[in-house]
Amino acid sequence: MPTLQVITLGCSKNTVDTEHLLFQVQHAYEIVPEAQQVPVDVLLINTCGFIGDAKEQSIDVILAAAQRKKAGEVGRLLVFGCLSQRYPEDLPALIPEVDGWFGARELDPLVRALGCTPDASRAYSRVRTDGRHPYAFLKISEGCNRRCSYCAIPYIRGAHRSVPMEQLVREAEELAAQGVRELVIIAQDTTYYGLDLYGKRCLAQLLRRLSQVEGIEWMRIHYSYPADFPEDVLEEMAVNPKVCRYMDIPLQHVSDKVLDKMHRGVDGAWTRELIRRMRERVPGVVLRTTLIVGHPGEGPAEFKELMDFVADARFQRMGAFTYSEEEGTYGAEHFRDSIRETTKKNRLNRLMELQRGISLAYNQSRIGSEVRVLVDDFSDGVLVCRSEFESPEVDGEILVKYSEAAFDGIEPNSLVGAFLTVRITAADEYDLTAEVV
């Protein structure tokens, strides 16, 4: 059988796309793991084209692959994903070594280019690219109907399209059969789920359906949009033990002026009230957000309002980025990116320094508490775990030193995918240390 290798760049949504693609072609190819540097008959690169740094990384990886092809280490070189969706006319001339370019919405044509026939009846099936970990990302929709002024995703991924609920349940069942215990629910906007198919927001209903899948113990929600947030999701989180008390909700800013320029559809008062309701209706909920500094319209007063908001809201998890002007967006066409890069970076550093103190205080407040954790991995004598309050790949970890005595001689690798009760013994601003109870 010819060999096939896929290099996946960008976000977890791209990982899901790669895994669906691999299922469609696995009968015709020997799949070579991404980490192996060996000659292959076909090399696919799943690209990201969201912001400047991601685009540069994708180009660098493609150029490196082109050199491998020239050296005879790669037969066919194919590129797909967001970058080629965004620049379909420019890239072929720039990198002629690539044998085929396919957009993020062109998986079926790519399957055919690989000599296979797409099987729509198995659209829910995946070949997991990292089957060791007991969690998997479940992409419940594609595209986005929002028109945030800074974001190119709607132009790349197209309009919002929900995945039918029955298909997602089948996908979850297959993942559970492969040892997955946690589903991380992702989309461009998870709270928009169902509007196109069912005429209403159905995220809460989907969570109830998924919680009935045997073997799935945890579900956590990422990428929730604040405008028109469906309150029944909070109700489900409060009463359903399989829905983690964890919410990823990118707020981006709190200043009315900046939110208006961002076209977010909410104002600062709505944002503050939404955070209050979440914490009131789901006691103990952990909130993760992302923020943008240096957006056009953010002067010193607006940045101070953002700093005051973060100090008051005390998000347990937070990420932040400097504004990046992206061609084709409303912001690039209508606003002048007039804030100096040095000012943006200074604001970012100040904001993250504030958050580091908040994160440290939260983690230290957990010392002495007992929590249920899922074992993600075993490495260097340590069980790498998470509670419902830590999401994989973006948050910190709970580290438990392994000893035969503490675990009654159970082989440590067999503990991966198991749930344990541990006591937190130490904490820094990111990770925690614990001992088994």
N, C-alpha and C positions, 0 to 999 in steps of 0.2 A: 504494500500500500504506500502511496506517496505520503510524505510527511507535511504537516501543517502546523504552523505556530502563529499565535495571536499575541500581539503586544497591545495592552489596553491602557490608555492614558485618560486622565480626567476623573470624573466623579463616579460614584457608585452606580449611577444610571447606565453609564457606559459598560460597567462590569456586567450588569444584567443583560444588556444587548449582546455582548460577546458570548455569554453563556447560552442564550437562546440560539444564536447563530451556530455555535459548536454542536448543539444537539442536531441541527438540521443537516450537518455534513459529516458527523462522526463516523457514519458507516462507510464513508469513502476515503477517509484519511486516518493516518496515525497521528494523534494529537501530541505535539511536543510542548511540554510546560514552558511558560514564558521565561522562566529564569535560566533555562539551559541555553548556552551559547554553542550551538551545533549547526552544521549545514542543514537546511530544510528545502523542500521542493517548493513550498508556498509560504510566504510570510505576509500576514495581514497586520495592519496597524490601525487600531481604533482610536481616533484622534479627538482632542478637545479643541474648541475654538471660541471659548467663552470670553476670556480676557487676554491681554497682551502676553503675560508670562506663560499662560497655557498654550497659546499659539506658538510662541517661540520654542517651547519644549517639544511640541508636536513636530515642528519643522526640523528641529535638531535630530529627533529620532528617525524621521523619514530619511534625512540626508545620510545618517549613519547606516541605515538599512540599504540605501542605494550603493554605498561603498561596499557593503557585504555582497551585494549582487554583482558588482563589478569584479570582486575577488572570487566569484564562483561559489560563494557560500549560500546564496539564495537563488532559487529558480525564478518563480514569479513573485513580484512585489505588488500587493494590492493595498489601497488605503481607503478607509471608510470613516464615517462618523461626522462630528460637528464641523471640523475644519474643512473637509472637502464639501460638505453641504453649504458652507458659507462662501467658499471661494472656488466654485466649480470651473470657472473660466480661466482663472489666473494660474492655478497650481500645475496643470499639465505642462504648460510651457516652461515653468520654473524648474520642475523636477521631471524631466522626460524619462528617467529610469523607471518610474512607476508604471506598471502595466495596466492599471485600472483604478479609477477614482469612483467612489460610491458615497452618497450622502448618508446622513443619519436616518433618513426615511426610506432608504433603499436596501434593506436587508434581503428582500426576496431577489432582486436582481443580482446581488452579491452571491447568494446561494446558487443561482443559476450559473454565474460566472465560474463557480467552483465545480461545475459539472453535476450539480445535484438539483432535485426538484423540491421546492418548498412544500412542506406538509402542514397545511393550516390546521389540521385536526390535532396536531401536537404542538400548537403554538405555546402552550403552557410549560413545555418540557425544557430542561436546561442541563448542560454539563457544567457542574460547579468547577470553577478554576482554583478554588482553595477549599477543598472539602474537609480540611482538618478542623476548621473552626465551626462551632455549633450554632452560628448565626448566619442568616442570609438576608440580602436586601430584596424586597418585593416591590417592584415598580407597578403601581396601580393605574397610572395614566401616562400619557405622552403629550408633549406640547403644552402651550399655555395661552390663555385668552387675555391675560393681563398685559398691560402696555406700560410697564415701569420705564421711565424715560432713559435710564442708564443701561437697560438690559437688552441683549441681543437674542436671548433664548427664543422668543416667539418667532423671530425671523429665521432661526436655524431649525427649530423643532416643529414649527407650525402650530396650528390651533389645538386646543385641548381635546384629547380623545381618551375617554375612560376605557379601561380593560373590563370586559364583562365579569360580573361577580363570580359566575360559575367557573370561568377560566382561572381566576385568581385562587379560588378554593382548590381546584385541581393542582395548580402549581404548588400551593402550600402543602397539599397532601404528599406530593412527590418529594418536596424538600424535607418534610418530616420523616419520610421513609428513609432518607439518606442521612438522618441524624441531626437535622436542624431542630433546635429547640427555641430559637428566637427569630422572629421576623421583624426587620426594620422596614417600616412602611415608607416608601419614597415616591416622589413625583415632582414635577415642577411646582405644583400646588396641590397638596394632598386634600385640603378641605374642599376643593372644587369637585372632588370625585362624584360621579354619578349624574351630574346635571345634564350632560349630553345624552346619556342612555336612558335615564329613568325620570328625568324632569325635576329632580330634586337632589340635594346634597345627601349622599348615602355613605359617608365614611363611617358613621357610628354603626349602621347596619352591616357594613362590610366587616367591621371589627367583631361584631357578634357572630357572624358566619365563620370567620377565621378562627375564633376562639373555640369552635366545636371540632377543629381538626385535631385528631389524636396525636400527641407528641409535641405539639406547639404549646409552650408554657408561657412565653413572653411575646408581646408585641409592643413596639414603640413607634411613635409618630414623628416623622421629620418633615421639614419644609411646609409648614402650615402658614397660610397667608392670613394676616390679621383682619382684613376687611371682610365683613359678613361672616365672621367665624361661627360655625355651627355649634350651638350650645349643647346639642345632644351628645357631642363628642366628649364634653366634660362630664356629662352624666354617666356615659359608658365607662370612662376612666375611673370615676369615683366608685363604681359598683362592680366592675368586672376585674377579678384578680389577675387575669392574664394581660390586661392592658397596663403597661408600666406607667407609673405616675411621673411621666417625663414628657415634655413637649418642646420640640424644636420649632420656634416661630421667629423667622427672620423679620425684625422690625425696621432695620436700616437707619432710622433716625426718630427723633421725637419733636423736633421743631416744626411748627405749622408751615413756616416758609419753605423749609427744605422738603418736607413731605409733599407739599403741593408741587414743587418742581420735580420731584421724583415720580409724580402721578401714582401715589400709593393708595389713594382712595380713602385715607383715614387722616385724622389730625392727632395732635398730641393728647388731647383730652380723651379721645376714644382709646388710644394706645394705653394710657395709664389705667383707664377703667377696665380694659380687657385683662390686663395683668392682675388687677385687684380681683376680678371675678374668677379668674383661673385659680388663684390661691385660695379664695374663699370656698369654691365649689369642690376643689380637689385638695384637701389639706395635705401638706407635705410634698406637693408637686415640685419637681425640679424643672426649671425653665432654662433652655438654651436659646440664645439669640445671636444674630450677626448684625453688625452695624457698619455703616460707611461714613468715613470722615473725608472732608475736603470736597464734598459735592458742591457744584455751583449754587451759590446762595448761602453757603455756610460761612458766615462771618464769625468774629470772636464771640458775639452774643449767642449765636445759635450753637456754637461748639460748647460754650459754658452750660447752656441748657441741656445739652446731651450729657455732659459730665455729671451735672446735678441729677439727671434722671437715672443714670447708671448707679450713682452713689445711693440713691433712694430705693431703686428697684431691687438692687442686690441680686442680679442674675447669678445662679450657681455656675452656669456655663456661658461663656461668651467668646465670640470671635469678632474681629474687626478688620477692615480693609480700607485702603485709600481709594478714592474715586479714580477710575480709569475710563477715559473717553473712548467709546467704542463706535467705530464707523457704522452707519446705518441706523443708529438709534435716534430717538427723538432728541435726547440730550446733546448728542454730537452735532445735530443739525440746527438746534435752536439756542443752545447755551454756549457761553465762552468758558473754557476750562482755565479760569484766571488765577486760581490759587496755586502758589508755588509748591513744587514737590517737597521742598524742605519744610514748608509749613504743614503740608499733609502728613509727612512722616513724624514731625514733632507732635502733632495732635494725636496721631496713632499711638506713639510711644506713651504719651500722657494717659490716654484712655486705657491702654493695656496695663500700665503700671497700677492704675486705680483698680482694675479688674483682678490683677494678681493678688492684691490684698483681700478683696472680697472672696475670691476663690479659696485662699489660704484659711481665712476665718471660717468659712463654711466647712471645709474639710476637717479642720481642727475640732469643730463642734461635734463631729461624728465620733471622735475618739471615745472608746468605751461602749459604743452601741453595738448591738448584734444585728447582722443583716444576712439575708439570703443572697448568695452569689452563684453565678454560672461560671464554670471553669472554661476559659477560652483556649488555654494553651499550657504547656509545660516546657520551661526553658531554664537551663542553668540552675537546677535545683529549686525552682520557684514555680508555683501554680499561679498563672496569670488569670485573674478573675474580674468580674464586673457585677455590680448590683443592678437593680432596675434603674438606678440613678446615674449610670454611666453608659453612654452609647459607644458601640465599637468604632474604632478608628479615629474618633474625634475628641473623646474625653479621656480622662485618666483611667488608671487601672487599680485594682486591689490586689496586692501581691501577698501570697501566702507561702512561706517557706515549707517545703515538703520534708517530712521525716517518716520513716517506716513506723515509728512508734505512734505518731499522731494519727496516722491513717491505717493502723492495724495491718501494716504490710501490703496494703493495696498498691499495685504497680501504678506509678504516677500518670503515665500516659493514658491509662484506662479511665482516669478521672476527668479527662477532657470531655465536656458535654454533660457533666454531672452538676447537680445543685448541692451546695454546701451551706451550712450556717457558720459564719465567722464573726469574730469580735475585732473591731478596729482598734489597733494599738498605737499607730503613729500616722502622721499625715504631713505632706508638704502641699504646695499650691496646686499640684497636679495629681500625684498618685497617693494611695494610701497603703499602709501595711496592716496585715491582720493575722490572726491565728484561728485555727479551726476550733469550734466549740464542741 
